[in-house]
Amino acid sequence: MISGKEVALQRKLKIEPIEGSYNSYAVKEKRDWSGNIYLACVAAILAIAFFT
């Protein structure tokens, strides 16, 4: 934190119990690809507009 401002990061986590153990859980992060899909669509539209 260089500027001293706190930034809240929201991550999508999936918590699953580990079979065969007591009070142990596996934490997995869910990937959100929606931002990359929108970026690819915008890039495709710009490429089409540039080459036509």
Backbone as CSV, one residue per row, in Angstrom:
resi,resn,N_x,N_y,N_z,CA_x,CA_y,CA_z,C_x,C_y,C_z
1,MET,0.840,-1.184,0.000,0.000,0.000,0.000,0.880,1.241,0.000
2,ILE,1.156,1.726,-1.150,2.034,2.876,-1.282,1.289,4.160,-0.944
3,SER,0.057,4.282,-1.427,-0.676,5.531,-1.236,-1.385,5.602,0.109
4,GLY,-1.431,4.510,0.850,-2.109,4.521,2.134,-3.604,4.275,2.025
5,LYS,-4.097,4.098,0.814,-5.520,3.821,0.617,-5.735,2.317,0.579
6,GLU,-6.783,1.899,1.260,-7.103,0.476,1.288,-8.053,0.149,0.142
7,VAL,-7.735,-0.874,-0.612,-8.554,-1.280,-1.744,-9.149,-2.641,-1.427
8,ALA,-10.472,-2.734,-1.512,-11.151,-3.995,-1.233,-11.122,-4.867,-2.484
9,LEU,-10.532,-6.031,-2.362,-10.496,-6.974,-3.472,-11.536,-8.051,-3.221
10,GLN,-12.401,-8.249,-4.169,-13.420,-9.268,-4.034,-13.042,-10.433,-4.926
11,ARG,-12.792,-11.568,-4.298,-12.440,-12.771,-5.029,-13.529,-13.809,-4.793
12,LYS,-13.805,-14.578,-5.822,-14.805,-15.625,-5.710,-14.095,-16.908,-5.294
13,LEU,-14.397,-17.382,-4.102,-13.744,-18.556,-3.574,-14.741,-19.700,-3.451
14,LYS,-14.245,-20.907,-3.652,-15.052,-22.104,-3.479,-14.386,-22.938,-2.395
15,ILE,-15.107,-23.196,-1.313,-14.558,-23.925,-0.184,-15.197,-25.303,-0.147
16,GLU,-14.363,-26.335,-0.207,-14.840,-27.711,-0.218,-14.189,-28.481,0.919
17,PRO,-14.960,-29.302,1.636,-14.339,-30.136,2.674,-13.478,-31.233,2.043
18,ILE,-12.373,-31.539,2.689,-11.481,-32.590,2.213,-11.962,-33.906,2.799
19,GLU,-12.207,-34.874,1.916,-12.704,-36.166,2.376,-11.630,-36.887,3.187
20,GLY,-12.073,-37.553,4.240,-11.162,-38.335,5.065,-10.409,-37.510,6.090
21,SER,-10.759,-36.238,6.260,-10.087,-35.409,7.257,-11.138,-34.714,8.118
22,TYR,-10.699,-34.250,9.263,-11.599,-33.595,10.205,-11.310,-32.101,10.221
23,ASN,-12.313,-31.304,9.886,-12.207,-29.844,9.865,-11.097,-29.336,8.945
24,SER,-10.919,-29.975,7.811,-9.960,-29.500,6.816,-10.722,-29.186,5.541
25,TYR,-10.394,-28.054,4.952,-11.101,-27.587,3.770,-10.107,-27.171,2.701
26,ALA,-10.494,-27.369,1.451,-9.700,-26.906,0.321,-10.347,-25.629,-0.208
27,VAL,-9.536,-24.606,-0.395,-10.021,-23.329,-0.899,-9.555,-23.179,-2.335
28,LYS,-10.525,-23.053,-3.248,-10.214,-22.894,-4.659,-10.806,-21.579,-5.143
29,GLU,-10.047,-20.900,-5.969,-10.513,-19.623,-6.509,-11.222,-19.859,-7.835
30,LYS,-12.425,-19.304,-7.947,-13.171,-19.402,-9.197,-12.660,-18.329,-10.145
31,ARG,-12.401,-18.701,-11.371,-11.935,-17.749,-12.385,-13.129,-17.087,-13.050
32,ASP,-13.027,-15.790,-13.217,-14.079,-15.034,-13.888,-13.537,-14.573,-15.236
33,TRP,-14.037,-15.179,-16.306,-13.542,-14.904,-17.647,-14.369,-13.846,-18.366
34,SER,-15.391,-13.288,-17.730,-16.277,-12.359,-18.439,-15.534,-11.107,-18.902
35,GLY,-14.615,-10.597,-18.119,-13.863,-9.412,-18.519,-13.003,-9.675,-19.734
36,ASN,-12.397,-10.857,-19.801,-11.567,-11.205,-20.949,-12.410,-11.406,-22.194
37,ILE,-13.612,-11.934,-22.050,-14.501,-12.147,-23.195,-14.924,-10.802,-23.780
38,TYR,-15.282,-9.852,-22.914,-15.667,-8.517,-23.386,-14.490,-7.838,-24.089
39,LEU,-13.306,-7.981,-23.545,-12.120,-7.385,-24.158,-11.858,-7.987,-25.536
40,ALA,-12.019,-9.297,-25.669,-11.814,-9.952,-26.959,-12.850,-9.486,-27.981
41,CYS,-14.095,-9.290,-27.551,-15.138,-8.810,-28.470,-14.838,-7.392,-28.950
42,VAL,-14.425,-6.531,-28.051,-14.091,-5.154,-28.427,-12.897,-5.145,-29.382
43,ALA,-11.898,-5.981,-29.098,-10.728,-6.052,-29.976,-11.117,-6.570,-31.362
44,ALA,-12.017,-7.543,-31.420,-12.467,-8.074,-32.712,-13.229,-7.020,-33.498
45,ILE,-14.078,-6.261,-32.828,-14.836,-5.206,-33.503,-13.895,-4.126,-34.043
46,LEU,-12.906,-3.757,-33.245,-11.932,-2.749,-33.700,-11.107,-3.266,-34.874
47,ALA,-10.742,-4.542,-34.837,-9.963,-5.113,-35.936,-10.794,-5.150,-37.221
48,ILE,-12.053,-5.518,-37.123,-12.944,-5.541,-38.298,-13.108,-4.136,-38.863
49,ALA,-13.307,-3.155,-37.974,-13.484,-1.772,-38.418,-12.196,-1.238,-39.054
50,PHE,-11.045,-1.660,-38.554,-9.792,-1.171,-39.090,-9.514,-1.749,-40.476
51,PHE,-9.798,-3.019,-40.688,-9.467,-3.669,-41.944,-10.539,-3.542,-43.023
52,THR,-11.680,-2.927,-42.719,-12.707,-2.756,-43.748,-12.747,-1.331,-44.240
